[in-house]
Amino acid sequence: MENHFFAYLYRLRYIERWSLMRNVMKENVAEHSFHVALLAHALGTIAREIYNKHDIDPAELAVRALFHDASEVFTGDIPTPVKHYNRDILQNFREIERYSAERLTSLVPVELQTAYSPLLLGKTAAGKDATYSYVKAADLLDAYLKCTTELSTGNREFAVAKKQIEAALIALQMPEVEYFLTHLAPSVEKSLDELS
């Protein structure tokens, strides 16, 4: 029997992010998911190696992050100002997101659903586990790095967004995020010559 699960996942590359803003560098949901996976893995590694949180599995965080926006194959990327305009819109969007995640999960072959269901439904589950906070932090970090990159090209469109996202990152009060912002994030805005 033919199955369309991966065909839908591959369509994430067609869904553009930051649609309300002028972008120097376009970004799609597939690229974003890859970056969030890298960042979630980094945060997990920092947690384990620097802060001795040995119950954190960086590989699990990376896999969860790869699927964190998978339901956007049905919803598209709804800009944050639209989603968070008021509580009713956010609540309705969360319901749509949950429905989309359930629909995507239904496309997984039955014999594989036990493995994929937690990855696809984890973001919408009522009882979010400990990995959720790391994936959420990685998601915010990717947005922060996008803003940093755009600003480094002279695109002031992202100045306010960067400040808002930075405040949200600080509010997380995660030492792993502070470590990343201090030691790893600053080089992202450098040119190739500066990195060399």
Beta strands, then each sheet from edge to edge (+ up, - down):
end
